[in-house]
Amino acid sequence: MRPKIQARGPAKLNLALSVAAPQADGMHPIASWMMTVDLFDDLELVRLPIGYPSRYAITWHDDALRKTDIDWSVSKDLTVLAHNALERAVGRALAVQARVQKRIPVGGGLGGGSADAAAMLHGLNRLFELGLSSEDLAAIGGPLGSDIAFQVHGGAGIVAGLGERIELIPPPSSLHAVLMFPETVCPTGPVYRRFDDLQPNAQADEDRVRRLATRPLQRDSPFNDLAAAALDLHPNLQGDIDRICPIVERPIHVSGSGSTLFTLCDDSLQADLLAAVVSEQLQIPAIAVQTAPGLNLGEVER
């Protein structure tokens, strides 16, 4: 039997997101309060003998609520790019058979690709006994995407700069939310470009993010500088919000660059009930979630 390992990469939710105008290199500095929640993608890694080429499969899990076409090249997937980056960092091949089963929607603003990349880094580290720390893995994965370094750590944190400055903080003691997945897909690039049109001189307000993250969380507390751009580009998303609000009777927020919508709840029972109502009455897939500590990494099976 070849050694293998199972990992689960959690989605991240932006409870606050402040965005600055792009730098000369086109990258947007941010300040964000992020946390990981218990919606996971699954990754299985099987160690292959030296000299074997790695191979990858990316599919939707049977449990996924919003399945879209996986229409990108596997070689461009963040999971594969993270694998390649770790091989370069350690200076040798780490041959695996990798299978990703996705539950986190694509183009949903929940960092699904980054979750898979973080799971890949941790899984390879354990499977090949590389002995790298989370800080090492975050430094390797961070240049690939602004959410990856945080998702390597998981939990809750204030993330700033281009995602490289991370201050881990305690999560809210009892955060419960409903995630709602409209049909609209919001590719990140166009949303940022529309944001630049709407706010050409924007500054990232880290103080505002920090104040929110260190005070009791209210239903209307979350904010997101990208929401206006996402709604401007995708009017159907505003239509979904207008349909949901009378049903849930509480503020509806956009996570990241969209299109996932969320609302905060008082407890798990309320979250379960609201998710069921949105799913059944509006035919918008919805799921109740709560905070999760981060990656769930199994033991190596030999």
C-alpha positions in Angstrom: 0.0 0.0 0.0 1.3 3.4 -0.9 1.4 6.1 1.8 -1.6 8.5 1.6 -3.1 11.3 3.6 -6.5 13.0 3.7 -6.9 16.8 4.2 -9.8 19.1 4.4 -9.4 22.8 3.4 -12.0 25.2 4.9 -13.6 28.1 3.2 -12.8 31.6 4.5 -15.4 34.3 5.2 -14.6 38.0 5.0 -16.4 39.7 7.8 -14.6 43.0 6.9 -12.8 43.8 3.7 -11.1 47.2 3.0 -9.3 47.6 -0.3 -6.8 50.1 -1.6 -6.2 51.3 -5.2 -3.7 49.1 -7.0 0.0 49.5 -6.7 2.3 50.0 -9.7 2.4 46.2 -10.2 -1.5 46.1 -10.3 -1.9 44.4 -6.9 -4.4 45.7 -4.4 -3.3 46.1 -0.8 -6.1 45.0 1.6 -7.1 45.0 5.2 -9.5 42.2 6.1 -10.9 40.3 9.0 -11.1 36.7 7.8 -12.1 33.5 9.4 -12.3 29.9 8.3 -15.7 28.2 8.5 -16.8 24.5 8.4 -17.4 24.3 4.7 -14.6 22.1 3.3 -13.0 20.9 0.1 -11.4 17.4 0.4 -7.9 16.5 -0.8 -6.4 13.0 -0.9 -2.7 12.6 -1.6 -1.1 9.3 -2.4 2.7 9.2 -2.4 4.2 7.8 -5.6 7.6 6.2 -6.1 10.6 8.4 -7.1 10.6 9.1 -10.8 6.9 8.8 -11.3 5.1 11.9 -12.6 2.5 13.5 -10.4 -1.1 13.4 -11.5 -4.2 15.3 -10.5 -8.0 15.1 -10.6 -10.3 17.9 -9.6 -14.0 17.1 -9.3 -17.1 18.2 -7.4 -18.0 16.3 -4.3 -21.5 14.7 -4.3 -22.4 17.0 -1.4 -21.6 20.3 -3.3 -24.5 22.6 -3.3 -23.5 24.8 -6.3 -21.6 22.9 -9.1 -20.2 24.7 -12.1 -18.0 23.7 -14.9 -14.4 23.0 -14.0 -13.2 24.6 -17.2 -9.7 25.7 -16.3 -6.4 23.9 -17.1 -5.4 21.7 -14.3 -1.8 23.1 -14.6 -3.2 26.5 -13.6 -5.1 25.3 -10.6 -3.8 26.7 -7.3 -3.5 23.2 -5.8 -1.0 22.2 -8.6 0.8 25.6 -8.4 1.3 25.1 -4.6 2.7 21.6 -5.3 5.1 23.0 -7.8 6.1 25.9 -5.5 6.9 23.5 -2.6 8.9 21.2 -4.9 11.0 24.3 -5.9 11.4 25.3 -2.3 12.7 21.9 -1.1 14.7 21.3 -4.3 13.3 17.9 -5.2 10.3 16.1 -6.7 7.4 15.2 -4.4 5.5 12.8 -6.7 1.8 12.3 -5.7 -1.5 11.3 -7.0 -3.8 14.1 -5.9 -7.6 14.2 -5.9 -9.5 17.3 -5.0 -13.2 17.0 -4.3 -14.8 20.5 -4.1 -17.7 21.7 -2.1 -16.7 25.4 -2.0 -18.2 27.2 -5.0 -16.0 28.6 -7.7 -16.2 32.4 -8.1 -17.9 32.6 -4.8 -15.5 34.8 -2.8 -14.8 32.0 -0.2 -11.2 31.2 -1.2 -11.9 27.7 -2.4 -8.8 27.5 -4.6 -6.7 28.9 -1.7 -8.1 26.4 0.7 -7.0 23.6 -1.7 -3.5 25.1 -2.1 -3.2 25.3 1.7 -4.3 21.7 2.1 -1.8 20.6 -0.6 1.1 22.4 1.3 0.2 20.9 4.6 -0.5 17.4 3.1 2.8 17.2 1.3 4.7 18.5 4.3 3.2 15.6 6.4 3.3 12.9 3.7 7.0 13.5 2.9 8.1 14.4 6.4 9.5 17.7 5.3 9.4 19.3 8.8 8.3 22.7 7.6 6.4 25.1 9.9 3.1 26.8 9.1 5.1 30.0 8.7 7.4 28.3 6.1 4.4 27.0 4.2 2.6 30.4 4.3 5.7 32.0 2.8 5.9 29.4 0.0 2.2 29.7 -0.8 1.6 33.4 -0.2 2.9 34.7 -3.6 0.4 32.4 -5.4 -2.7 34.1 -4.0 -3.5 36.7 -1.3 -5.7 34.3 0.8 -3.3 31.3 0.8 -1.0 32.4 3.6 -4.0 33.0 6.0 -5.6 29.7 5.0 -2.4 27.9 5.8 -2.9 29.1 9.4 -6.7 29.1 9.5 -8.9 30.3 12.4 -9.4 34.0 12.5 -7.1 36.9 11.7 -6.6 40.4 10.5 -4.9 40.2 7.2 -3.2 43.2 5.6 -0.8 44.2 2.7 -1.0 41.7 -0.1 -2.0 38.9 2.3 1.5 38.5 3.9 0.8 40.4 7.1 -1.3 38.1 9.3 -2.3 38.7 12.9 -4.1 35.7 14.3 -6.8 36.6 16.8 -9.5 34.7 18.7 -12.6 34.1 16.6 -16.0 35.3 17.9 -17.1 32.9 20.6 -20.3 31.8 18.8 -20.3 32.9 15.2 -23.1 31.2 13.2 -24.0 32.2 9.7 -25.9 31.1 6.6 -24.0 31.0 3.3 -26.1 31.4 0.2 -25.0 30.5 -3.3 -26.7 32.3 -6.1 -26.3 31.2 -9.7 -24.1 34.3 -10.5 -20.4 33.7 -10.6 -18.1 36.6 -9.8 -14.6 36.2 -11.3 -12.2 38.2 -9.1 -10.4 40.1 -11.8 -13.4 42.0 -13.3 -14.7 42.8 -9.8 -11.4 44.5 -8.8 -11.3 46.3 -12.1 -14.8 47.7 -11.6 -13.8 48.6 -8.0 -10.9 50.7 -9.5 -13.4 52.5 -11.8 -15.7 53.3 -8.8 -13.0 54.2 -6.3 -9.7 55.1 -8.1 -8.2 56.7 -4.9 -9.3 54.1 -2.3 -7.2 53.4 0.8 -7.3 50.3 2.9 -8.6 51.2 6.4 -6.9 48.7 8.7 -8.0 50.7 11.8 -11.6 50.2 10.8 -11.1 46.5 10.3 -9.3 46.2 13.6 -12.1 48.0 15.5 -14.7 45.7 14.1 -12.7 42.6 14.9 -12.2 43.6 18.5 -15.8 44.5 19.4 -18.9 42.4 19.8 -20.1 41.4 16.4 -23.6 42.6 15.4 -25.7 41.5 12.4 -25.0 44.7 10.5 -21.3 44.9 11.4 -19.7 43.3 8.4 -18.6 45.5 5.5 -17.0 44.9 2.1 -15.5 47.5 -0.2 -15.8 45.1 -3.2 -19.6 44.6 -2.7 -20.6 47.7 -4.7 -18.4 46.6 -7.6 -19.7 43.1 -7.6 -23.3 44.3 -7.5 -22.7 46.8 -10.2 -21.3 44.2 -12.5 -23.9 41.6 -11.6 -27.3 43.1 -11.2 -28.9 39.7 -10.7 -26.9 39.4 -7.4 -28.7 42.6 -6.1 -32.0 41.0 -7.2 -31.1 37.9 -5.1 -30.4 40.1 -2.1 -33.8 41.9 -2.6 -35.6 38.5 -2.6 -33.7 37.1 0.4 -34.0 40.1 2.8 -37.8 39.9 3.4 -37.4 36.2 4.1 -34.5 36.3 6.6 -35.3 39.8 8.0 -31.7 40.7 8.6 -28.8 42.3 6.7 -27.3 40.3 3.8 -23.6 40.7 3.1 -21.3 39.8 0.2 -18.1 37.7 1.0 -14.9 38.8 -0.8 -15.4 39.5 -4.4 -18.7 37.6 -4.4 -20.9 36.0 -5.3 -21.5 34.2 -2.0 -24.0 36.0 0.2 -24.2 35.6 4.0 -26.2 36.6 7.0 -25.3 36.3 10.7 -27.5 34.3 13.1 -28.0 34.1 16.8 -27.3 30.3 17.1 -27.0 27.1 15.1 -30.7 26.3 15.3 -31.6 29.7 13.7 -28.9 29.2 11.1 -30.3 25.8 10.2 -33.8 27.1 9.9 -32.9 30.1 7.8 -30.8 28.0 5.4 -33.7 25.6 4.9 -36.1 28.5 4.2 -33.8 30.1 1.7 -33.2 26.8 -0.1 -36.8 25.7 -0.2 -38.7 29.0 -0.8 -36.2 30.8 -3.1 -34.4 27.8 -4.6 -31.1 29.4 -3.7 -28.7 26.7 -2.2 -27.8 27.7 1.4 -26.0 26.1 4.3 -25.5 26.9 7.9 -21.9 27.3 9.0 -19.8 28.2 12.1 -16.2 29.0 12.7 -13.7 26.2 12.1 -10.1 26.2 13.4 -8.5 25.6 10.0 -7.2 22.7 8.1 -8.2 19.2 9.2 -5.2 17.0 8.4 -5.3 13.3 8.9 -2.5 10.9 9.7 -0.4 9.2 7.0 -1.8 5.8 6.1 0.9 3.3 5.3 
